[in-house]
């Protein structure tokens, strides 16, 4: 599936732009991932940074709450899939917190630009 080009940030009430991407949990297409549920789609500037690790850990620790409310989590940064996986493993090893939700690798920044995140 080709990523749709959008010139402005999506607004409340707009249909979320669709995209396909490589994530820490495997390939995904957003329209399939969000089918029948809400999605909290958040971005972070870089893996291995303290604030991003704290924020992502907070989402991970509350994942049961979100699941009970029919809400999936989805992260994104412009780091590579290899960096994401190394970071997920390092956080899990050091803190016991597992980022079980997908994190999109967006090296070409297509998804970030599609959602006005840059």
PATOR-606382 format. One line per 3 residues: number of its first residue (from 0); their letters; for each residue z, y, x of N, C-alpha, C, O. Coordinates in steps of 0.02 Angstrom, whole numbers, plus 50000, padded with zeros to 5 digits. Each point is the difference from the previous one (the first is absolute). Layout:
<recs>
NUM) a) Z/Y/X/Z/Y/X/Z/Y/X/Z/Y/X  ...
</recs>
This chain:
<recs>
0) xxx) 50000/49941/50042/50000/50059/49958/50000/50061/50044/50035/50003/50051  49927/50045/49931/49994/50063/50037/50054/50048/49976/50017/50001/49941  50011/50039/50105/50050/50050/49982/49965/50058/49966/49949/50025/50024
3) xxx) 50078/49997/49919/49973/50058/49965/50018/50063/50038/50056/50005/50026  49899/50043/49978/50015/50063/50033/50026/50049/49949/49970/50009/49947  50085/50023/50069/50029/50049/49955/50012/50063/50041/50023/49995/50057
6) xxx) 49961/50063/49916/50007/50061/50038/50067/50034/49990/50020/50041/50041  50016/49942/49907/50066/50030/49988/50051/49945/49989/49984/49942/49985  50079/50077/50022/50054/49953/49990/50002/49979/49926/49994/50042/49956
9) xxx) 50016/49894/50031/50007/49979/49929/50059/50035/49968/50050/50014/50034  49944/50001/49904/50054/50035/49963/50030/49953/49948/49972/49948/49983  50086/50071/49993/50033/49960/49948/49952/49991/49942/49971/50049/49976
12) xxx) 50021/49890/50002/49955/49983/49945/49932/49977/50023/49963/49969/49961  50019/50045/50102/49936/49975/50027/50006/49926/50012/50054/49974/50015  49890/49991/49980/49999/49930/50019/50005/49997/50076/49967/50037/50036
15) xxx) 50075/49918/49988/50009/49992/50072/49935/49976/50031/49971/49951/49977  50006/50082/50076/49939/49977/50034/50009/49930/50028/50053/49982/50026  49895/49978/49968/50002/49931/50024/49978/49998/50073/49962/50042/50023
18) xxx) 50063/49908/50012/49980/49989/50070/50016/49929/50019/50040/49966/49967  49928/50011/50085/50016/49935/50031/50026/50014/50069/49976/50046/50033  50072/49914/49990/50030/50013/50065/50032/49938/50029/50013/49951/49964
21) xxx) 49999/50051/50101/50039/49949/50034/50072/50023/49998/50015/50058/50014  50030/49895/49969/50072/50017/49997/50040/49948/50038/49974/49949/50022  50090/50064/49984/50045/49954/50034/50008/49934/49963/50024/49951/50028
24) xxx) 49957/50047/49909/50004/49938/49961/49931/49970/49987/49994/49953/49961  49955/50075/50071/49932/49975/49992/49954/50052/49968/50022/50055/49984  49915/49927/50007/49953/50047/49968/50019/50013/49928/50026/49956/49966
27) xxx) 49961/50104/50011/50015/50017/49930/49949/50050/49974/49970/50039/50037  50022/49959/49897/49964/50051/49963/50051/50031/49953/50034/49966/49963  49971/50100/50040/50052/50035/49962/49997/49984/49925/50053/49989/49970
30) xxx) 49888/50009/50001/49994/49988/49927/50027/49931/49981/50024/49990/49944  49972/49962/50102/50028/49934/49987/50076/50000/50011/50037/49968/49963  49985/50068/50088/50071/50002/50017/50041/50033/49944/50055/49976/49984
33) xxx) 49919/50077/49987/50039/50037/49951/49990/49977/49929/50027/50030/49953  49933/49918/50037/49985/49976/49932/50065/49983/49963/50038/49957/50022  49974/50077/49922/50057/49983/49957/50068/50025/50025/50051/49979/49975
36) xxx) 49949/50066/50075/50064/50025/50025/49993/50072/50025/49945/50025/50009  50111/50005/50002/50002/50065/50034/49999/49987/50075/50018/49945/50022  49960/50104/50015/50002/49996/50073/50028/50064/50029/49979/50055/49982
39) xxx) 50069/49938/50062/50023/50057/50040/49962/49994/50066/50012/49954/50040  49943/50092/49971/49956/50000/50059/50024/50057/50046/49993/50059/49983  50034/49923/50074/50029/50050/50044/49970/49994/50070/49977/49946/50019
42) xxx) 50024/50107/50017/49973/49998/50068/50053/50022/50050/50049/50034/49983  49940/49947/50079/50042/50021/50055/49955/50018/50058/49946/49971/50008  50075/50077/50033/49955/50024/50054/49989/49950/50056/49945/49997/50028
45) xxx) 50105/49963/49989/49991/49954/50057/50053/49945/49998/50057/50011/49980  49922/49930/50042/50047/49944/50008/50049/50015/50057/49986/50042/50043  50070/49925/49956/50050/50004/50054/50034/50068/50005/50027/50016/50053
48) xxx) 49971/50025/49895/50036/50063/50002/50063/49993/49957/50000/49965/49950  50055/50069/50070/50064/49990/49966/50000/50017/49925/50025/49962/49960  49947/50096/50022/50001/50019/49930/49958/49952/49958/50022/49980/49946
51) xxx) 49919/50003/50078/49957/49953/49963/50034/49933/49992/49996/49969/49946  50037/50007/50106/50034/49936/49996/50056/50003/49948/50008/49953/49961  50029/50102/50037/50054/50008/49951/49972/50001/49929/50026/49967/49955
54) xxx) 49920/50072/50034/49971/50005/49933/49971/49933/49977/50011/49979/49943  49952/49988/50101/49970/49936/49981/50055/49948/49988/49994/49959/49954  50059/50042/50085/50056/49954/49990/50032/50012/49932/50019/49952/49966
57) xxx) 49987/50110/50014/50028/50016/49934/49958/49970/49944/50027/49971/49953  49907/50037/50052/49957/49969/49950/50008/49924/50000/50006/49969/49947  49995/50001/50112/50006/49927/50006/50066/49976/49970/50002/49949/49965
60) xxx) 50053/50087/50049/50065/49979/49974/50004/50006/49924/50040/49966/49968  49920/50079/50003/50000/50009/49927/49942/49964/49966/49986/50012/49942  49980/49943/50093/49941/49967/49973/50015/49960/49937/49958/49996/49955
63) xxx) 50101/49974/50040/50018/49962/49940/50004/50047/49939/49977/49983/49946  50052/50076/50065/50005/50050/49946/49930/50018/49975/49987/50001/49940  49968/50014/50107/49932/50019/49980/49966/49942/49964/49965/50011/49950
66) xxx) 50044/49929/50075/49970/49941/49968/50024/49991/49929/49961/49982/49956  50104/50031/50032/50027/49995/49932/49971/50052/49953/50003/49992/49939  49969/50060/50090/49971/50054/49960/49923/50000/50004/49967/50051/49993
69) xxx) 50005/49889/50019/49928/49990/50000/49964/50049/50047/49948/50028/49984  50082/49983/50075/49973/50047/50048/49992/49967/50068/50047/49970/50026  49894/50035/50001/49985/49973/50066/50002/50056/50051/49988/50058/49984
72) xxx) 50028/49924/50077/50001/50047/50056/49938/49991/50043/49976/49944/50008  49999/50110/50020/49943/49998/50044/50006/50057/50050/50003/50058/49981  49999/49924/50084/50004/50050/50052/49933/50011/50034/49953/49961/49991
75) xxx) 50042/50093/50047/49938/50016/50035/50015/50044/50060/50043/50045/49996  49923/49943/50058/49996/50048/50055/49934/49989/50035/49965/49951/49988  50019/50094/50057/49936/49995/50036/50007/49957/50063/49955/49999/50042
78) xxx) 50101/49966/49965/50009/49953/50055/49960/49936/49986/49979/49988/49944  50012/49973/50109/49962/49937/49994/50042/49945/49967/50061/50006/49994  49905/49942/49984/50035/49942/49971/50046/49968/50052/50054/49977/49982
81) xxx) 49925/50023/50081/50041/49970/50053/50064/50040/50010/50054/49971/50009  49942/50095/49989/50059/50042/50005/50046/49989/49941/50061/49993/50008  49911/50005/49932/50040/49989/49939/50038/49934/50005/50060/49997/49987
84) xxx) 49906/49950/50032/50032/49934/50003/50054/49998/50053/50054/49972/49989  49933/50058/50069/50051/50003/50053/50061/50039/49976/50057/49981/50013  49932/50074/49951/50054/50041/49974/50040/49962/49947/50062/50000/50003
87) xxx) 49904/49969/49950/50034/49961/49948/50044/49946/50032/50057/49991/49980  49916/49974/50070/50038/49948/50034/50059/50028/50039/50054/49971/49999  49937/50086/50034/50054/50031/50039/50057/50022/49954/50059/49989/50016
90) xxx) 49924/50043/49929/50052/50022/49953/50037/49940/49972/50061/50001/49995  49903/49947/49986/50032/49941/49973/50046/49967/50052/50056/49980/49983  49921/50016/50078/50040/49970/50054/50063/50040/50015/50054/49972/50010
93) xxx) 49940/50094/49990/50057/50043/50020/50048/50015/49943/50060/50010/50012  49915/49993/49926/50042/50021/49944/50009/49948/49945/50045/50006/49959  49911/49944/50041/50002/49950/49947/49962/50022/49937/49995/49963/49952
96) xxx) 49977/50098/50049/49962/50026/49943/49927/49981/50008/49970/50013/50052  50002/49956/49896/49930/49980/50002/49959/50044/49953/50016/50006/49941  49932/50024/50086/49953/50037/49959/49953/49950/49968/49947/49985/50028
99) xxx) 50071/49988/49915/49962/49947/49968/49940/50026/49961/49958/49960/49977  50036/50104/50015/49944/50030/49965/49943/50013/50049/50012/50006/50060  49927/50000/49916/49944/50013/50045/50002/50071/50029/50021/50047/49967
102) xxx) 49957/49958/50095/49991/50065/50032/49927/50003/50021/49976/49959/50039  49989/50091/49936/49928/50008/50013/49989/50027/50070/50032/50048/50020  49922/49921/50016/49977/50026/50065/49939/50044/49985/49950/49977/49974
105) xxx) 50055/50087/50043/49949/50049/49981/49975/50038/50062/50002/50062/50001  49975/49901/50049/49978/50032/50062/49945/50051/49990/49998/50051/50034  49956/49937/49919/49945/50047/49989/50019/50056/49951/49960/50044/49987
108) xxx) 50101/49954/49988/50029/50051/49956/49965/50007/49932/50010/50050/49966  49950/49902/50015/49963/50005/49937/50048/50000/49940/49992/50040/49954  50057/49916/50047/50047/49996/49943/50044/50062/49999/50013/50028/49947
111) xxx) 50011/49993/50111/50042/50060/50004/49964/50061/49972/50030/50040/49964  49907/49967/50053/49961/50057/49975/49985/49992/49926/50000/50049/49962  49988/49890/50016/49986/49986/49929/50058/50023/49956/49990/50023/49944
114) xxx) 50071/49970/50081/50060/50017/49962/50030/50067/50020/50054/50018/49977  49912/50020/50065/50024/50066/50020/50063/49997/50041/50041/50046/49998  49968/49901/50040/50061/49991/50040/49995/50034/50068/50050/50003/50036
117) x) 49892/50023/49982/49992/50035/50064/49983/50072/49986/49992/50039/50047
</recs>
